[in-house]
Amino acid sequence: MRLKIIVNFDRTYKLLARVLNACFSFLNKTMNLQKLLLTRRFFSTLAFFSMQTVFFIYLQGKGLSNSEIAFSLSLLFFCNQALAILAGIWGDRFGLAKMMLLGCFLDVIAYIFFLSADNYILLLIATTCFGLGSCLFGTNAKACLLVLAGEEYKEKTRLQGKYLKVTSMSSMFAPLLVIPFIKYNHIEWLIWVCFAMEAILFALMVKPFYQIQTLQTLVKFRFAQIKEIITKEFLLVHLMLFIPLSIATSFFVIFPFLFDNKLGMPEHSPIALFVNGLLTVSLQSYFSRKINLTIKQTLWVAPILAIGIILPWFITLKYISLVSAYIYLVIFTVIEVYALTAMANLLVKFDNGTNRGFIFGSSRLLLSIATVIVMNLVPHLFLL
């Protein structure tokens, strides 16, 4: 009986190895590295948004307090944003592929801890892994797309636009994935599905990702790079665009307030999220091709974007109705996509061919600081 179990296990292992090898061969033949990166981004972000949607509900069911859940979520966001500059430095120093794979591995580990998070310590470990894993992959994936694009500006902006589009598509489909699990009260099954997606992606990406390593020149971090990259122009671009970008990040505060507190129609919040994602996907490719701002143009375009996203909000509050709310949603989304695309394309212009991870990491850190400030002001200035 024991011998039979060992034999069966051996057969299962060989079968699994054959399946994985077949998948590797299929991916290598049918998908280039750009598509692999974007495919991984889509499914990983789909899992990440789905997990975030049920974060509070799932952990409350585990018996954790609201304060513990809130702090762990803030820790996740901190690791995801504030550590981006370290993720970029490590990517330039040790290799973009290695850091992306480490990010994929940490995501898998995060779901294991999250599924067993019956106490606060395990939850903190899980959220740290979630934030750092997402940060490592996201920061270095953007830099890697610059490496794969070569030296052509149009190709660089096209791939950055595809990255934004894929992210928007995953956020659009996440609510559709979550609804059945919430409806039939099988939230833990959703977490297992997310874990399975991450584990399969990690297994399939290991071999192809190491092809990227040969395309990159490794660079040691020097403090002189800070002056070389974070120039006056680099800071100016972030200073000009941080208001529309930060307000756009406040979507999950602004629209639930509008539909729930003002209109008494909370069921429209997920619909608004879906419409936001749908419009983003529709506009992203066109904006990526057309938007090519210079730093001087940003000086007068950015204030228009800031006014365009703020002023209609107060008009909507004055003439509140379901129609005016959705009109504002359209205006909000158009400005959001324009600002995100403008920033992505401007960052491409700062590309020096070597410190790509540091460039995206620095940008992400600056925007995360600005976002924290703006998001804390939103309840006092917007939610009136």
KERO-875729 format. One record per residue (C-alpha): residue number from 1; residue in one letter; x negated, y, z negated. Coordinates in steps of 0.5 Angstrom, whole numbers, plus 2048, in hexadecimal, padded with zeros to 3 digits. Each point is the difference from the previous one (the first is absolute). Example, Ala and Ser with C-alpha at 12.3 -4.5 7.8 and 13.67 -1.06 7.14 Angstrom:
2
(atom 1,A,(7E7,7F7,7F0))
(atom 2,S,(7FE,807,802))
end
This chain:
384
(atom 1,M,(800,800,800))
(atom 2,R,(7FA,805,7FE))
(atom 3,L,(7FD,7FE,807))
(atom 4,K,(806,801,804))
(atom 5,I,(801,807,7FD))
(atom 6,I,(7F8,802,801))
(atom 7,V,(801,7FD,807))
(atom 8,N,(806,804,801))
(atom 9,F,(7FD,807,7FE))
(atom 10,D,(7FA,7FF,804))
(atom 11,R,(805,7FF,806))
(atom 12,T,(804,806,7FE))
(atom 13,Y,(7F9,804,7FF))
(atom 14,K,(7FE,7FE,807))
(atom 15,L,(806,802,803))
(atom 16,L,(800,807,7FD))
(atom 17,A,(7F9,801,803))
(atom 18,R,(802,7FE,807))
(atom 19,V,(806,805,7FF))
(atom 20,L,(7FC,805,7FE))
(atom 21,N,(7FB,7FF,805))
(atom 22,A,(805,800,805))
(atom 23,C,(803,807,7FE))
(atom 24,F,(7F8,803,800))
(atom 25,S,(800,7FD,807))
(atom 26,F,(807,803,802))
(atom 27,L,(7FE,807,7FD))
(atom 28,N,(7F9,800,803))
(atom 29,K,(803,7FF,807))
(atom 30,T,(806,804,7FF))
(atom 31,M,(7FF,806,7FC))
(atom 32,N,(7FA,805,800))
(atom 33,L,(7FD,803,7F9))
(atom 34,Q,(804,806,801))
(atom 35,K,(807,7FC,800))
(atom 36,L,(7FD,7FC,7FB))
(atom 37,L,(7FF,806,7FB))
(atom 38,L,(807,803,802))
(atom 39,T,(804,7F9,7FF))
(atom 40,R,(7FD,7FF,7F9))
(atom 41,R,(801,807,7FE))
(atom 42,F,(808,7FF,802))
(atom 43,F,(801,7FA,7FC))
(atom 44,S,(7FC,802,7FA))
(atom 45,T,(803,807,800))
(atom 46,L,(807,7FC,801))
(atom 47,A,(7FE,7FC,7FA))
(atom 48,F,(7FE,806,7FC))
(atom 49,F,(806,804,801))
(atom 50,S,(805,7FA,7FF))
(atom 51,M,(7FC,7FF,7F9))
(atom 52,Q,(800,807,7FE))
(atom 53,T,(808,801,802))
(atom 54,V,(801,7FA,7FA))
(atom 55,F,(7FB,802,7FC))
(atom 56,F,(804,803,7FA))
(atom 57,I,(805,7FB,801))
(atom 58,Y,(7FC,7FA,800))
(atom 59,L,(7FB,802,7FA))
(atom 60,Q,(806,802,7FC))
(atom 61,G,(803,7F9,801))
(atom 62,K,(7F9,7FD,7FD))
(atom 63,G,(801,804,7F9))
(atom 64,L,(7FC,806,801))
(atom 65,S,(801,807,7FE))
(atom 66,N,(802,806,804))
(atom 67,S,(7FA,803,7FE))
(atom 68,E,(7FB,7FA,801))
(atom 69,I,(803,800,807))
(atom 70,A,(800,807,802))
(atom 71,F,(7F8,801,7FD))
(atom 72,S,(7FE,7F9,804))
(atom 73,L,(804,804,807))
(atom 74,S,(7FC,806,7FF))
(atom 75,L,(7F9,7FC,7FF))
(atom 76,L,(802,7FD,806))
(atom 77,F,(801,806,804))
(atom 78,F,(7F9,803,7FD))
(atom 79,C,(7FC,7FA,802))
(atom 80,N,(803,800,807))
(atom 81,Q,(7FF,808,801))
(atom 82,A,(7FA,802,7FB))
(atom 83,L,(7FB,7FB,802))
(atom 84,A,(801,801,807))
(atom 85,I,(7F9,803,800))
(atom 86,L,(7FC,7FB,7FD))
(atom 87,A,(804,7FB,805))
(atom 88,G,(7FD,804,806))
(atom 89,I,(7F9,800,7FD))
(atom 90,W,(800,7F9,7FF))
(atom 91,G,(803,7FF,807))
(atom 92,D,(7FA,804,803))
(atom 93,R,(7FB,7FC,7FB))
(atom 94,F,(802,7F9,800))
(atom 95,G,(804,800,806))
(atom 96,L,(807,801,802))
(atom 97,A,(802,7F9,801))
(atom 98,K,(7FD,7FE,7FA))
(atom 99,M,(804,805,7FC))
(atom 100,M,(807,7FF,804))
(atom 101,L,(7FF,7F8,7FE))
(atom 102,L,(7FF,802,7F9))
(atom 103,G,(806,804,800))
(atom 104,C,(804,7FB,804))
(atom 105,F,(7FE,7FB,7FA))
(atom 106,L,(801,805,7FA))
(atom 107,D,(807,800,803))
(atom 108,V,(801,7F8,800))
(atom 109,I,(7FD,800,7F9))
(atom 110,A,(805,806,7FE))
(atom 111,Y,(806,7FC,802))
(atom 112,I,(7FE,7FA,7FC))
(atom 113,F,(7FF,805,7FA))
(atom 114,F,(807,803,801))
(atom 115,L,(804,7FA,801))
(atom 116,S,(7FD,7FE,7F9))
(atom 117,A,(801,807,7FD))
(atom 118,D,(803,7FE,7F9))
(atom 119,N,(7FC,804,7FC))
(atom 120,Y,(7FD,807,801))
(atom 121,I,(7F9,7FF,801))
(atom 122,L,(801,7FB,806))
(atom 123,L,(805,806,803))
(atom 124,L,(7FA,805,7FF))
(atom 125,I,(7FB,7FB,804))
(atom 126,A,(805,7FF,805))
(atom 127,T,(802,807,802))
(atom 128,T,(7F8,802,800))
(atom 129,C,(7FF,7FA,805))
(atom 130,F,(806,803,804))
(atom 131,G,(7FE,807,800))
(atom 132,L,(7F8,7FE,801))
(atom 133,G,(802,7FB,806))
(atom 134,S,(804,805,803))
(atom 135,C,(7FB,805,800))
(atom 136,L,(7FA,7FC,802))
(atom 137,F,(804,7FD,806))
(atom 138,G,(804,807,802))
(atom 139,T,(7FA,805,800))
(atom 140,N,(7FB,7FB,803))
(atom 141,A,(805,7FE,806))
(atom 142,K,(801,807,802))
(atom 143,A,(7F8,801,800))
(atom 144,C,(800,7F9,804))
(atom 145,L,(805,802,805))
(atom 146,L,(7FB,806,802))
(atom 147,V,(7FA,7FB,801))
(atom 148,L,(804,7FC,804))
(atom 149,A,(803,806,804))
(atom 150,G,(7F9,802,803))
(atom 151,E,(7FE,807,801))
(atom 152,E,(806,802,804))
(atom 153,Y,(805,805,7FC))
(atom 154,K,(806,7FE,803))
(atom 155,E,(7FF,7F9,7FF))
(atom 156,K,(7FE,802,7F8))
(atom 157,T,(807,804,800))
(atom 158,R,(804,7FA,803))
(atom 159,L,(7FE,7FB,7FB))
(atom 160,Q,(801,805,7FA))
(atom 161,G,(807,801,803))
(atom 162,K,(801,7F8,800))
(atom 163,Y,(7FE,7FF,7F9))
(atom 164,L,(804,806,7FE))
(atom 165,K,(806,7FD,804))
(atom 166,V,(7FF,7F9,7FD))
(atom 167,T,(800,802,7F9))
(atom 168,S,(807,804,802))
(atom 169,M,(803,7FA,803))
(atom 170,S,(7FE,7FB,7FA))
(atom 171,S,(803,806,7FB))
(atom 172,M,(806,800,804))
(atom 173,F,(801,7F8,800))
(atom 174,A,(7FE,7FF,7F9))
(atom 175,P,(808,802,7FD))
(atom 176,L,(803,7FB,805))
(atom 177,L,(7FB,7FB,7FE))
(atom 178,V,(802,801,7F8))
(atom 179,I,(807,801,801))
(atom 180,P,(802,7F8,800))
(atom 181,F,(7FC,7FF,7FA))
(atom 182,I,(803,805,7FC))
(atom 183,K,(807,7FE,802))
(atom 184,Y,(7FF,7F9,7FF))
(atom 185,N,(7FC,801,7F9))
(atom 186,H,(7FA,7FD,803))
(atom 187,I,(7FA,805,7FF))
(atom 188,E,(7FB,7FB,7FD))
(atom 189,W,(801,7FD,807))
(atom 190,L,(7FE,806,804))
(atom 191,I,(7FA,801,7FC))
(atom 192,W,(7FE,7F9,802))
(atom 193,V,(801,802,807))
(atom 194,C,(7FC,806,7FF))
(atom 195,F,(7FA,7FC,7FD))
(atom 196,A,(801,7FA,806))
(atom 197,M,(7FF,806,805))
(atom 198,E,(7FA,803,7FD))
(atom 199,A,(7FD,7F9,7FF))
(atom 200,I,(801,7FE,807))
(atom 201,L,(7FD,806,803))
(atom 202,F,(7FA,800,7FB))
(atom 203,A,(7FF,7F9,803))
(atom 204,L,(801,802,807))
(atom 205,M,(7FC,806,800))
(atom 206,V,(7F9,7FE,7FD))
(atom 207,K,(7FD,7FD,806))
(atom 208,P,(802,805,805))
(atom 209,F,(7FF,806,7FB))
(atom 210,Y,(7F8,7FE,800))
(atom 211,Q,(800,802,807))
(atom 212,I,(800,807,7FE))
(atom 213,Q,(7FA,800,7FC))
(atom 214,T,(7FC,800,806))
(atom 215,L,(803,806,803))
(atom 216,Q,(7FE,805,7FA))
(atom 217,T,(7F9,803,7FE))
(atom 218,L,(800,7FF,7F8))
(atom 219,V,(7FF,807,7FC))
(atom 220,K,(7FD,801,7F9))
(atom 221,F,(804,805,7FD))
(atom 222,R,(7FC,807,7FE))
(atom 223,F,(803,806,7FC))
(atom 224,A,(7FD,804,806))
(atom 225,Q,(806,7FD,804))
(atom 226,I,(805,804,7FC))
(atom 227,K,(7FE,806,803))
(atom 228,E,(7FF,7FE,807))
(atom 229,I,(807,7FD,800))
(atom 230,I,(804,804,7FB))
(atom 231,T,(7FF,806,804))
(atom 232,K,(804,807,7FF))
(atom 233,E,(804,7FE,806))
(atom 234,F,(801,7F9,7FD))
(atom 235,L,(803,803,7FA))
(atom 236,L,(804,806,804))
(atom 237,V,(804,7FA,804))
(atom 238,H,(802,7FD,7FA))
(atom 239,L,(802,806,7FC))
(atom 240,M,(804,803,806))
(atom 241,L,(804,7F9,801))
(atom 242,F,(801,7FE,7F9))
(atom 243,I,(806,803,7FF))
(atom 244,P,(804,7FC,805))
(atom 245,L,(7FC,7FA,7FF))
(atom 246,S,(802,800,7F8))
(atom 247,I,(807,802,801))
(atom 248,A,(801,7FA,805))
(atom 249,T,(7FD,7FB,7FB))
(atom 250,S,(806,802,7FB))
(atom 251,F,(805,7FD,805))
(atom 252,F,(802,7FB,7FA))
(atom 253,V,(801,806,7FC))
(atom 254,I,(803,805,804))
(atom 255,F,(806,7FC,804))
(atom 256,P,(802,7FB,7FA))
(atom 257,F,(801,807,7FD))
(atom 258,L,(804,803,806))
(atom 259,F,(804,7FA,801))
(atom 260,D,(801,7FD,7F9))
(atom 261,N,(800,807,7FB))
(atom 262,K,(803,805,805))
(atom 263,L,(805,7FB,805))
(atom 264,G,(801,7FB,7FB))
(atom 265,M,(7FF,7FB,806))
(atom 266,P,(7FA,7FC,7FD))
(atom 267,E,(801,7FA,806))
(atom 268,H,(7FD,805,805))
(atom 269,S,(7F9,800,7FD))
(atom 270,P,(7FE,7FA,803))
(atom 271,I,(804,802,807))
(atom 272,A,(7FC,806,800))
(atom 273,L,(7F9,7FC,7FF))
(atom 274,F,(802,7FC,806))
(atom 275,V,(802,806,804))
(atom 276,N,(7F9,803,7FE))
(atom 277,G,(7FC,7FA,802))
(atom 278,L,(804,7FF,806))
(atom 279,L,(7FF,808,802))
(atom 280,T,(7F8,7FF,7FE))
(atom 281,V,(7FF,7FA,805))
(atom 282,S,(804,804,805))
(atom 283,L,(7FC,806,800))
(atom 284,Q,(7F9,7FD,7FE))
(atom 285,S,(7FD,7FE,807))
(atom 286,Y,(802,807,803))
(atom 287,F,(7FD,804,7FB))
(atom 288,S,(7FA,7FC,800))
(atom 289,R,(7FF,802,807))
(atom 290,K,(802,807,800))
(atom 291,I,(7FD,803,7F9))
(atom 292,N,(7F9,802,801))
(atom 293,L,(800,806,7FB))
(atom 294,T,(7F9,804,7FF))
(atom 295,I,(7FE,802,7F9))
(atom 296,K,(802,808,802))
(atom 297,Q,(807,7FD,803))
(atom 298,T,(801,7FD,7F9))
(atom 299,L,(800,806,7FD))
(atom 300,W,(806,803,803))
(atom 301,V,(804,7F9,801))
(atom 302,A,(7FF,7FE,7F9))
(atom 303,P,(804,805,7FD))
(atom 304,I,(806,7FF,805))
(atom 305,L,(800,7F9,7FE))
(atom 306,A,(800,802,7F8))
(atom 307,I,(806,805,802))
(atom 308,G,(803,7FB,804))
(atom 309,I,(801,7FA,7FB))
(atom 310,I,(801,805,7FA))
(atom 311,L,(805,805,803))
(atom 312,P,(805,7FB,803))
(atom 313,W,(801,7FD,7F9))
(atom 314,F,(803,806,7FC))
(atom 315,I,(804,801,806))
(atom 316,T,(803,7F9,7FF))
(atom 317,L,(801,801,7F9))
(atom 318,K,(804,806,801))
(atom 319,Y,(804,7FD,806))
(atom 320,I,(800,7F9,7FD))
(atom 321,S,(804,7FA,804))
(atom 322,L,(7FE,7F9,802))
(atom 323,V,(7FF,803,807))
(atom 324,S,(7FB,806,7FE))
(atom 325,A,(7FC,7FA,7FC))
(atom 326,Y,(7FF,7FC,806))
(atom 327,I,(7FE,806,804))
(atom 328,Y,(7FB,802,7FB))
(atom 329,L,(7FE,7F9,800))
(atom 330,V,(7FE,801,807))
(atom 331,I,(7FC,806,7FF))
(atom 332,F,(7FD,7FD,7FA))
(atom 333,T,(7FD,7FA,805))
(atom 334,V,(7FE,804,806))
(atom 335,I,(7FC,805,7FB))
(atom 336,E,(7FD,7FA,7FC))
(atom 337,V,(7FE,7FC,807))
(atom 338,Y,(7FD,806,803))
(atom 339,A,(7FC,802,7FA))
(atom 340,L,(7FE,7F9,7FF))
(atom 341,T,(7FE,7FF,807))
(atom 342,A,(7FC,807,800))
(atom 343,M,(7FC,7FE,7FA))
(atom 344,A,(7FE,7F9,803))
(atom 345,N,(7FE,803,806))
(atom 346,L,(7FC,806,7FD))
(atom 347,L,(7FC,7FB,7FC))
(atom 348,V,(7FE,7FC,806))
(atom 349,K,(7FD,807,802))
(atom 350,F,(7FB,7FF,7FA))
(atom 351,D,(7FE,7F9,802))
(atom 352,N,(7F8,800,800))
(atom 353,G,(7FF,7F9,802))
(atom 354,T,(7FE,7FD,7F9))
(atom 355,N,(803,803,7FA))
(atom 356,R,(807,7FE,802))
(atom 357,G,(803,7FD,7FA))
(atom 358,F,(7FD,806,7FC))
(atom 359,I,(804,804,804))
(atom 360,F,(807,7FD,7FF))
(atom 361,G,(7FE,7FE,7F9))
(atom 362,S,(7FF,808,7FF))
(atom 363,S,(806,802,803))
(atom 364,R,(805,7FB,7FD))
(atom 365,L,(7FD,802,7F9))
(atom 366,L,(801,808,801))
(atom 367,L,(807,7FE,803))
(atom 368,S,(802,7FC,7FA))
(atom 369,I,(7FE,806,7FB))
(atom 370,A,(804,805,804))
(atom 371,T,(806,7FB,800))
(atom 372,V,(800,7FF,7F8))
(atom 373,I,(800,807,7FF))
(atom 374,V,(806,801,805))
(atom 375,M,(804,7FA,7FE))
(atom 376,N,(7FF,803,7F9))
(atom 377,L,(803,807,803))
(atom 378,V,(806,7FD,804))
(atom 379,P,(804,7FF,7FA))
(atom 380,H,(800,807,7FE))
(atom 381,L,(800,803,807))
(atom 382,F,(804,7FB,804))
(atom 383,L,(805,7FC,7FC))
(atom 384,L,(804,806,7FE))
end
